[in-house]
Amino acid sequence: MPRKGPVRPRKVTPDPVYNNQLAQRFINRLMIDGKKGCAERIFYRALEIVEARAKAPAIEVFNKAVTNCMPQVEEIGRAH
């Protein structure tokens, strides 16, 4: 617990290539031992391959893939 009060959450800046915040968050999770350059190379190279195979914009394919693997949560109202 910090002595100077609560820690404010930092905002994630969008990635420089696609200007997409979700892509930057993915790169940050992919990063190991602070090697952001390596993580960016892996991510952008993978998107180049996806764009060549899918013949569609890579960032759209990435967004759709992330949306497809998100859990679809339904709120079911329950009585207390």
URNORMO-V498942 format. One record per pair of residues at least 12 apart in sequence whose C-alpha atoms are under 10 Angstrom apart, sorted by the first residue. I is the first residue (numbers start at 1). GAP is how many residues later the second one is. D is the distance in whole Angstrom. If there is no record, write none. Layout:
BEGIN
i | gap | d
I | GAP | D
I | GAP | D
END
This chain:
BEGIN
i | gap | d
12 | 12 | 7
12 | 13 | 7
12 | 16 | 10
13 | 12 | 9
15 | 12 | 9
15 | 25 | 9
17 | 27 | 9
18 | 26 | 10
18 | 40 | 9
18 | 41 | 7
19 | 40 | 10
20 | 39 | 8
20 | 43 | 10
22 | 37 | 10
22 | 40 | 9
22 | 41 | 8
22 | 44 | 9
23 | 17 | 10
23 | 20 | 9
23 | 21 | 10
23 | 36 | 8
23 | 39 | 8
23 | 40 | 8
23 | 43 | 10
24 | 16 | 9
24 | 19 | 10
26 | 13 | 9
26 | 14 | 10
26 | 17 | 9
26 | 40 | 10
27 | 12 | 6
27 | 13 | 6
27 | 14 | 10
27 | 15 | 9
27 | 16 | 7
27 | 17 | 9
28 | 12 | 9
30 | 12 | 9
30 | 13 | 8
44 | 14 | 9
46 | 12 | 9
47 | 12 | 7
47 | 14 | 9
47 | 15 | 8
50 | 12 | 9
END
